[in-house]
Amino acid sequence: MVNAYFLDTSALVKRYVPEFGSNWIQSITVPVAGNFLAISRITWVEVCSAFSRRQREGSLSFDEVNQLMGDFLTDFDNQYEVLEVDRTLIETAGTLVMQNPLRAYHAVQLAAALRVQSTLVSFFVPDTQLVFVSADKRLLDIAHSEGLAIDNPKNYP
């Protein structure tokens, strides 16, 4: 059985930048693990932002950011199932922010994860459960209330 994960940006960045929880994220994202890894198209912008912020703050150098972006681009193109953002997904995200205290991009991430879960159940492997992975507790709580299995990389030192 394949494990299926939807990684929001707060979790995914830990694959590239050492932080609390990085070892666990790396263990589930390494290609030999054979896990199904889904992300939203907007994750590209959020990862760029996260790397750039770290460079501005001085924890990453220009060269390190360039290397990390190269690694991320390779994985983005070859390893992740990238969910496109379309009108229906945006409308779902809008509904989520009207019903829950979510930031806009968090709502898009959650709407994308809900679509992936629905697709997995409907078309592929009904017994496969998608695990929504985030380092944001409020987002995880809302994802859980929406019926997703959840996990937090902060639970893994």
trRosetta pair geometry for C-beta under 8 A, 3 or more apart (Angstrom, degrees):
i j d omega theta_ij theta_ji phi_ij phi_ji
1 125 7.8 149 -144 170 83 149
1 127 7.4 -76 -129 105 127 111
1 128 7.0 177 -170 -94 99 84
2 34 6.4 -110 -122 136 90 95
2 35 6.5 139 -175 -131 83 40
2 36 5.3 72 146 -20 125 102
2 125 7.2 138 46 22 102 165
2 128 6.5 -3 73 -117 84 130
3 28 7.2 -88 104 -148 138 102
3 33 7.7 -48 47 152 119 107
3 35 4.6 -36 75 -122 93 100
3 36 7.0 -161 95 29 44 77
3 131 7.2 -15 179 9 96 122
4 35 7.0 170 -89 -175 26 83
4 36 4.2 -15 -111 69 77 117
4 38 7.2 21 -176 -4 91 110
4 116 7.7 -175 165 149 123 116
4 120 6.1 85 177 -112 175 154
4 128 5.2 74 -6 166 130 115
4 129 7.0 -175 53 90 107 32
4 130 4.7 -64 112 -103 115 64
4 131 6.8 146 90 14 61 73
5 28 6.0 73 -29 153 160 131
5 29 8.0 -93 70 -77 146 76
5 35 5.9 21 7 159 109 130
5 36 7.0 160 24 86 61 63
5 37 5.5 -9 68 -113 97 64
5 38 7.0 -175 95 29 49 74
5 130 7.1 139 -107 -162 16 69
5 131 5.1 -29 -108 67 70 93
5 132 8.0 143 -161 -96 61 16
5 133 5.4 7 -167 -9 109 125
6 38 4.6 -32 -104 76 75 103
6 39 7.2 145 -160 -85 65 38
6 109 7.9 144 150 176 114 83
6 112 7.1 165 -160 110 133 92
6 113 4.0 151 111 -115 165 96
6 116 5.5 152 -80 56 124 152
6 117 7.7 -70 -23 -45 136 87
6 130 5.6 34 -15 176 104 117
6 131 7.3 -172 25 86 69 43
6 132 5.1 -20 65 -110 107 63
6 133 6.7 173 80 21 50 76
6 148 7.9 -61 40 -156 128 140
7 11 4.8 -127 -157 89 86 117
7 12 4.4 107 140 -66 123 94
7 25 7.6 91 -130 -144 131 105
7 29 7.5 19 -58 -84 156 119
7 37 6.3 -2 -4 -164 117 94
7 38 7.4 160 16 75 70 49
7 39 5.6 -33 64 -85 87 93
7 43 7.7 66 97 -123 86 150
7 80 7.9 -91 41 -122 116 120
7 133 5.0 -21 -107 68 63 113
7 134 8.0 149 -160 -72 45 56
8 11 5.6 88 58 16 66 101
8 12 6.9 -139 101 -7 27 99
8 39 8.0 142 -102 -132 25 81
8 40 8.0 12 -116 13 64 109
8 43 7.5 -159 -158 -101 40 106
8 106 7.4 26 -150 -127 146 68
8 109 4.5 54 -116 -177 105 148
8 113 7.8 -49 -60 -49 92 128
8 132 7.4 34 -24 -178 103 86
8 133 6.8 -161 17 89 74 58
8 134 4.3 16 37 -97 127 97
8 135 8.0 -135 77 16 105 67
8 136 7.2 -56 91 19 147 113
8 139 6.8 -37 13 137 173 152
9 12 5.4 -59 -132 42 34 109
9 13 6.0 42 168 -30 70 101
9 43 5.3 177 -76 -137 91 79
9 46 3.8 -79 -93 122 162 136
9 47 6.0 -146 -139 -60 105 68
9 50 6.5 179 166 -32 115 137
9 105 7.9 -10 9 144 132 127
9 109 7.3 -110 -4 -93 85 141
10 13 6.6 -42 -145 22 21 111
10 14 7.9 29 149 -22 48 102
10 134 5.4 57 61 -163 115 72
10 135 3.9 -128 141 40 114 98
10 136 5.3 123 23 -28 165 93
10 139 8.0 142 23 43 139 148
11 14 6.0 -56 -173 21 40 116
11 21 7.5 -88 -134 136 70 135
11 25 5.9 172 174 -107 80 124
11 133 4.3 119 -145 130 173 98
11 134 5.4 -105 -30 -105 112 28
11 135 5.6 162 -71 -25 65 86
11 152 8.0 -134 -90 -143 110 42
11 153 5.2 142 -132 -15 86 124
12 15 5.8 -36 -172 9 52 114
12 16 7.8 22 146 1 69 102
12 25 7.3 168 -115 -165 25 134
12 29 8.0 110 -130 -88 70 152
12 39 6.4 44 -78 -105 151 131
12 43 6.3 39 38 -165 162 128
12 47 6.6 -65 106 -85 120 113
13 16 6.1 -72 -163 46 46 99
13 17 5.5 -15 161 31 87 111
13 19 7.4 35 110 8 94 140
13 47 6.2 178 -86 -122 85 78
13 50 4.8 -85 -107 138 142 161
13 51 7.8 -162 -134 -55 106 73
14 17 6.7 -73 -113 65 29 72
14 18 7.9 46 -158 -137 64 20
14 19 5.0 -96 -115 53 87 108
14 20 8.0 -67 -125 76 126 39
14 21 5.2 -42 -150 98 159 95
14 22 4.4 -148 177 -94 89 65
14 25 4.3 119 96 15 111 157
14 26 7.8 -113 128 -34 85 77
14 135 7.3 122 -35 -50 129 135
14 153 5.5 -178 47 131 169 166
15 22 7.0 161 -86 -148 21 78
15 25 4.9 -116 -68 133 73 117
15 26 5.8 137 -131 -81 68 66
15 29 5.2 -30 -112 58 133 160
15 75 7.8 167 125 -179 146 178
16 47 7.7 73 26 -157 149 114
16 51 7.6 -39 114 -84 138 109
16 68 4.8 94 175 -152 124 106
16 71 6.2 155 -120 89 108 128
16 72 6.1 -16 -80 -66 150 101
17 22 7.4 -124 94 -99 44 129
17 50 7.6 -138 5 141 145 114
17 51 7.5 -175 -52 -99 128 73
17 54 6.6 -149 -123 -78 152 171
17 60 7.2 -72 -114 -68 117 128
17 68 7.0 20 -61 -126 84 147
18 22 5.0 -88 -135 -3 50 171
19 22 5.2 124 49 -46 57 105
20 153 7.5 139 118 125 66 92
20 154 5.9 42 119 -123 113 70
20 157 6.7 -46 -154 -130 87 54
21 24 5.5 -55 -165 41 63 111
21 25 6.0 62 141 -21 85 104
21 135 6.6 179 51 -98 165 115
21 152 7.6 -83 -116 146 144 64
21 153 2.9 96 178 143 132 98
21 154 5.2 -57 -57 -71 132 37
21 155 7.5 63 -105 36 107 46
21 156 5.4 90 -125 65 68 85
21 157 7.7 -50 -68 -107 48 17
22 25 5.7 -59 -145 40 34 109
22 26 6.0 33 158 -20 70 107
22 153 7.4 70 -54 171 27 134
23 26 5.8 -56 -148 38 28 111
23 27 6.4 30 153 -23 63 106
23 156 6.7 -130 74 135 90 109
23 157 7.7 11 38 113 126 44
24 27 5.5 -53 -149 32 33 113
24 28 6.7 17 159 -8 66 105
24 153 5.3 178 74 -140 119 82
24 155 7.9 3 -3 75 174 73
24 156 3.4 63 -44 99 146 153
25 28 6.3 -65 -150 42 30 99
25 29 5.9 7 160 -3 68 120
25 133 7.6 141 -109 157 90 144
25 153 5.1 -4 -51 -114 101 140
26 29 6.1 -71 -134 49 27 99
26 30 6.0 46 165 -47 67 97
27 30 6.4 -31 -139 4 24 113
27 33 6.8 109 161 -79 54 141
28 33 6.0 -168 -149 140 31 169
28 35 5.6 0 -178 7 76 166
28 37 7.8 134 136 -90 89 109
28 133 7.8 168 87 -75 155 163
29 33 7.2 67 49 35 8 138
29 35 7.2 -77 -96 59 33 126
29 37 6.0 67 -122 -97 80 151
29 75 7.8 21 171 -153 118 139
29 79 7.5 73 -175 149 87 141
30 33 5.1 101 69 -14 80 104
31 34 7.6 49 167 -64 49 43
31 79 6.3 -106 -89 -115 94 119
36 81 6.7 0 -175 -4 86 131
36 128 7.6 36 29 -179 144 144
37 79 6.2 8 58 144 132 90
37 80 5.1 -76 108 -113 102 68
37 81 6.6 156 85 14 50 81
38 80 6.7 112 -128 -171 21 83
38 81 4.5 -36 -101 72 75 103
38 82 7.8 166 -155 -83 62 20
38 83 6.1 43 -177 -30 106 108
38 112 7.6 -170 145 145 112 103
38 113 7.4 139 99 -109 123 63
38 116 4.7 120 133 -123 171 155
38 130 7.4 -27 30 -140 133 123
39 43 4.3 -46 169 5 119 160
39 76 7.8 -73 63 -122 140 77
39 80 4.8 -13 16 -174 109 140
39 81 7.5 146 23 73 60 53
39 82 5.9 -23 73 -110 84 64
39 83 7.0 -158 97 17 34 86
39 112 7.9 17 164 133 30 146
40 43 5.2 129 65 -26 69 93
40 82 7.4 62 180 -162 13 66
40 83 5.1 -44 -109 65 56 101
40 85 6.6 59 -176 -64 103 97
40 108 6.1 136 172 135 163 94
40 109 5.5 -132 3 -110 141 58
40 112 3.9 -148 -86 -35 110 175
40 113 8.0 -69 -48 -40 106 68
41 44 6.4 -28 175 4 54 110
41 82 5.6 79 -81 171 67 104
41 83 6.5 -112 -21 86 78 51
41 84 5.5 42 -35 -122 134 41
41 85 5.1 -114 48 -10 121 94
42 45 5.6 -47 -168 34 63 110
42 46 6.3 57 139 -17 80 105
42 85 6.1 61 -37 -49 98 140
42 105 6.0 -159 142 -144 143 98
42 108 5.5 45 15 116 154 141
42 109 7.2 -107 69 -67 120 76
43 46 5.5 -60 -146 44 39 111
43 47 5.9 39 157 -22 73 105
43 82 7.8 -131 39 -130 116 91
43 109 7.6 90 -71 -105 88 101
44 47 6.2 -60 -149 36 23 106
44 48 6.5 24 154 -17 61 108
44 76 6.6 69 -93 -134 96 148
45 48 5.7 -54 -150 37 31 113
45 49 6.3 33 151 -20 64 107
46 49 5.5 -53 -149 36 33 115
46 50 6.3 34 153 -21 66 104
46 105 6.5 139 -77 172 124 148
47 50 5.6 -51 -145 35 34 112
47 51 6.3 30 158 -15 66 105
47 72 5.7 168 149 -158 149 154
48 51 6.1 -58 -148 39 27 106
48 52 6.1 25 156 -17 64 113
48 69 7.3 50 -106 -112 76 110
49 52 5.8 -59 -143 40 27 110
49 53 6.1 30 158 -23 65 107
50 53 5.9 -52 -146 33 27 112
50 54 6.6 25 155 -16 61 106
51 54 5.8 -59 -154 37 31 110
51 55 6.5 32 150 -20 66 105
51 60 6.5 -69 -163 76 71 163
51 65 4.9 124 164 -137 112 95
51 68 5.6 -179 -121 96 132 135
51 69 6.5 170 110 -63 173 89
52 55 5.5 -53 -150 35 34 113
52 56 6.4 34 153 -18 67 104
52 65 7.0 79 -83 -144 47 144
53 56 5.7 -53 -149 37 32 110
53 57 6.2 23 155 -12 66 110
54 57 5.7 -59 -142 44 31 107
54 59 4.7 -73 -168 67 90 103
54 60 4.3 54 122 7 109 114
54 65 7.5 166 78 -86 100 103
55 58 7.7 51 179 -66 29 21
55 59 7.8 -91 -73 57 24 62
55 60 4.8 -59 -77 81 65 95
55 61 7.1 42 -128 172 88 7
55 62 6.4 81 -149 -82 128 50
55 64 7.7 179 -93 70 93 98
55 65 4.9 -16 -67 -53 130 141
60 64 4.5 -132 -166 91 88 128
60 65 5.3 104 135 -58 125 85
60 68 7.3 -36 -156 -3 145 144
61 64 4.5 99 51 5 76 102
61 65 7.1 -139 94 -5 41 85
62 65 5.9 -56 -152 35 29 110
62 66 6.5 29 151 -18 64 106
63 66 5.6 -52 -148 36 33 113
63 67 6.4 33 153 -18 65 105
64 67 5.7 -55 -149 37 32 111
64 68 6.2 31 154 -18 67 108
65 68 5.6 -55 -143 40 31 111
65 69 6.1 32 156 -20 66 106
66 69 5.8 -54 -145 36 28 111
66 70 6.5 31 154 -20 61 105
67 70 5.7 -55 -153 34 31 113
67 71 6.5 30 151 -17 65 105
68 71 5.6 -53 -148 37 34 111
68 72 6.1 32 153 -18 67 107
69 72 5.6 -53 -142 40 32 112
69 73 6.1 38 155 -24 65 104
70 73 5.7 -51 -145 33 29 112
70 74 6.6 30 155 -18 62 104
71 74 5.9 -56 -154 34 30 111
71 75 6.5 22 153 -11 65 108
72 75 5.8 -59 -147 43 32 107
72 76 5.8 39 153 -28 68 109
73 76 5.4 -51 -141 34 29 117
73 77 6.3 19 162 -11 63 109
74 77 6.2 -65 -150 42 24 103
74 78 5.9 -22 167 18 63 122
74 79 7.9 45 126 -5 68 106
75 78 6.4 -81 -130 56 23 86
75 79 4.5 -39 -158 34 70 124
75 80 6.2 60 147 -18 82 100
76 79 7.7 -3 -34 45 12 81
76 80 5.8 -28 -128 35 40 122
76 82 6.8 47 -171 -70 77 130
81 116 7.5 121 102 -125 126 121
83 89 7.6 148 147 -109 111 153
83 112 4.5 144 88 -159 145 109
83 115 6.4 132 -157 82 142 125
83 116 6.1 -96 -70 -63 140 102
84 89 7.7 176 105 0 59 151
85 89 5.4 -125 -145 84 56 138
85 90 6.5 72 177 -56 95 91
85 108 6.5 -4 -117 -164 123 121
85 112 7.4 -57 -88 -80 76 114
86 89 5.3 95 50 12 64 103
86 90 7.1 -125 103 -4 32 93
87 90 5.7 -59 -147 38 30 110
87 91 6.3 30 155 -19 66 106
88 91 5.7 -54 -147 36 31 112
88 92 6.4 33 152 -19 64 103
89 92 5.6 -52 -150 35 33 113
89 93 6.4 35 150 -19 65 104
89 108 7.0 61 147 -149 104 76
89 111 5.1 129 -168 129 74 123
89 112 6.2 37 -154 -79 129 68
89 115 6.2 -45 -103 -37 99 149
90 93 5.5 -51 -148 37 34 114
90 94 6.4 41 150 -23 64 102
90 108 7.2 -8 -105 -109 60 97
90 111 7.7 139 -80 102 16 165
91 94 5.4 -47 -149 32 34 116
91 95 6.6 37 151 -18 63 100
92 95 5.7 -52 -153 34 34 112
92 96 6.5 37 148 -21 65 104
92 111 4.0 135 102 -141 111 119
92 114 6.8 -147 165 70 142 133
92 115 7.4 154 48 -53 168 102
93 96 5.4 -52 -149 34 35 115
93 97 6.6 29 155 -15 67 102
93 104 7.3 63 157 -168 122 61
93 107 4.0 109 -165 131 85 100
93 108 4.5 5 -109 -82 151 54
93 110 7.3 129 -113 63 77 85
93 111 4.1 -88 -65 -17 76 146
94 97 6.1 -56 -148 37 31 104
94 98 6.5 30 153 -19 64 107
94 107 7.4 105 -57 145 22 144
95 98 5.7 -58 -150 36 32 112
95 99 6.3 13 157 -6 67 114
96 99 6.1 -71 -146 46 28 100
96 100 5.7 -31 175 33 69 115
96 102 5.8 -7 134 30 99 154
96 107 4.3 164 87 -146 120 99
96 110 5.7 161 -162 87 163 127
96 111 5.9 -137 -10 -62 141 95
96 142 7.6 94 -171 161 105 131
96 146 7.7 -10 -119 -86 110 143
97 100 6.7 -76 -116 62 25 74
97 102 5.0 -109 -102 66 70 102
97 104 6.5 1 -84 -101 149 55
97 107 4.5 -48 -51 -76 94 157
100 107 7.7 159 69 -98 109 98
100 142 4.8 86 -166 -133 151 133
100 145 7.8 157 -101 73 130 135
101 138 6.9 -65 91 179 101 132
101 142 7.9 -150 55 -71 63 135
102 106 4.7 -141 -170 91 96 114
102 107 4.4 117 119 -63 138 89
102 110 6.9 -81 -135 10 153 142
102 138 7.9 179 -98 130 61 109
102 139 7.0 85 -124 -104 95 79
102 142 6.3 -132 -73 90 109 177
103 106 4.4 87 58 7 84 111
103 107 7.0 -151 89 -11 41 85
104 107 5.8 -57 -155 31 30 111
104 108 6.8 27 150 -17 64 103
105 108 5.4 -47 -148 34 41 113
105 109 6.4 45 151 -21 67 101
106 109 5.5 -51 -149 36 34 113
106 110 6.2 31 153 -16 66 106
106 136 6.9 -93 -117 93 127 161
106 139 5.0 -122 -158 -104 124 120
107 110 5.7 -54 -144 40 31 109
107 111 6.1 34 155 -20 65 106
108 111 5.7 -52 -144 37 30 112
108 112 6.3 33 154 -21 63 106
109 112 5.8 -57 -153 35 29 113
109 113 6.5 27 152 -18 64 105
109 134 7.7 104 133 -89 143 126
109 139 7.5 8 82 -163 127 137
110 113 5.6 -52 -147 36 34 111
110 114 6.4 36 154 -20 66 103
110 132 7.5 33 -120 -145 69 147
110 139 6.8 -148 -64 -163 114 94
110 142 6.6 -38 -113 109 155 112
110 143 5.7 -141 -125 -89 104 88
110 146 6.7 107 179 23 116 162
111 114 5.7 -52 -148 35 32 112
111 115 6.6 33 152 -19 63 104
112 115 5.7 -55 -152 34 32 111
112 116 6.5 33 151 -20 66 103
113 116 5.6 -51 -148 34 35 112
113 117 6.4 36 153 -19 66 103
113 130 6.6 172 -172 136 85 137
113 132 4.8 53 -170 -104 155 109
113 143 6.7 -6 90 -135 150 118
113 148 6.1 20 136 -106 123 155
114 117 5.7 -51 -148 36 32 112
114 118 6.4 33 153 -19 64 106
114 146 6.2 -72 -88 149 120 133
114 147 7.9 79 -121 62 95 101
114 148 7.0 -102 -86 -58 68 117
115 118 5.7 -56 -148 37 32 112
115 119 6.2 32 154 -20 66 107
116 119 5.7 -57 -148 37 30 112
116 120 6.3 33 154 -21 66 105
116 130 5.7 123 110 -113 104 159
117 120 5.8 -53 -148 34 30 112
117 121 6.4 24 157 -14 64 108
117 129 7.8 10 -135 -159 101 53
117 130 4.3 -119 -91 30 84 134
117 147 7.7 163 130 106 159 100
117 148 6.2 -131 -59 -104 154 92
118 121 6.0 -60 -149 40 29 108
118 122 5.9 18 159 -13 66 117
119 122 5.9 -62 -136 43 26 105
119 123 5.7 -29 -175 27 66 115
119 124 7.0 42 139 -3 74 109
120 123 7.4 -76 -119 52 11 75
120 124 5.2 -54 -143 51 51 117
120 125 6.2 -33 -176 54 86 74
120 126 7.9 145 136 -98 71 27
120 128 5.2 -101 174 86 123 112
120 130 5.8 155 17 -45 154 106
121 124 8.0 15 -7 47 11 77
121 126 5.4 56 -152 -127 59 63
121 128 7.8 -144 -75 64 54 77
124 128 6.8 -32 103 34 108 137
125 128 3.9 64 95 -10 113 117
129 149 5.1 65 150 -4 120 139
130 148 6.5 -52 92 -143 96 97
130 149 6.8 166 90 42 46 97
131 148 7.6 119 -142 168 27 93
131 149 4.7 -57 -105 101 67 107
131 150 6.8 134 -166 -117 73 12
131 151 5.3 14 173 2 121 112
132 140 7.1 170 105 -122 108 67
132 143 4.4 -122 89 174 158 150
132 148 4.4 40 -9 145 125 141
132 149 6.9 154 14 81 75 51
132 150 5.1 -31 67 -105 92 70
132 151 7.6 159 78 24 46 64
133 150 7.5 147 -86 -162 36 57
133 151 5.2 -21 -104 71 81 90
133 152 7.4 162 -154 -91 64 26
133 153 6.6 62 -178 -39 107 91
134 139 4.9 -76 128 94 163 124
134 140 5.3 -160 65 -63 110 88
134 143 7.2 142 11 -7 132 149
134 150 7.4 -45 30 -155 92 101
134 152 6.7 -34 80 -107 54 72
135 152 6.1 102 -115 -159 43 84
135 153 5.6 -44 -80 46 95 97
135 154 5.5 103 -140 -31 87 105
136 139 3.9 49 96 19 116 116
136 140 6.4 167 88 -16 60 85
137 140 5.5 -56 -146 38 32 113
137 141 6.3 35 156 -23 67 103
137 152 7.0 12 -89 -104 68 147
138 141 5.7 -51 -149 32 32 112
138 142 6.6 27 154 -14 64 105
139 142 5.9 -57 -149 39 32 108
139 143 6.2 35 152 -21 66 107
140 143 5.5 -53 -143 37 31 113
140 144 6.3 34 155 -21 65 104
140 150 4.6 115 -161 -174 93 144
140 152 5.9 -34 -79 -69 161 105
141 144 5.7 -54 -151 35 29 112
141 145 6.5 28 151 -17 63 106
142 145 5.5 -53 -147 37 35 111
142 146 6.4 31 151 -17 65 106
143 146 5.6 -61 -151 39 32 110
143 148 4.5 -51 166 57 91 128
143 150 5.3 122 93 -86 118 117
144 147 7.8 111 -180 -21 30 9
144 148 6.3 -91 -87 67 34 72
144 149 7.9 35 -110 -131 76 17
144 150 4.9 -65 -67 -9 95 133
151 155 7.0 -102 -172 35 77 133
152 155 4.9 98 78 -14 89 101
153 156 5.8 -66 -163 42 53 103
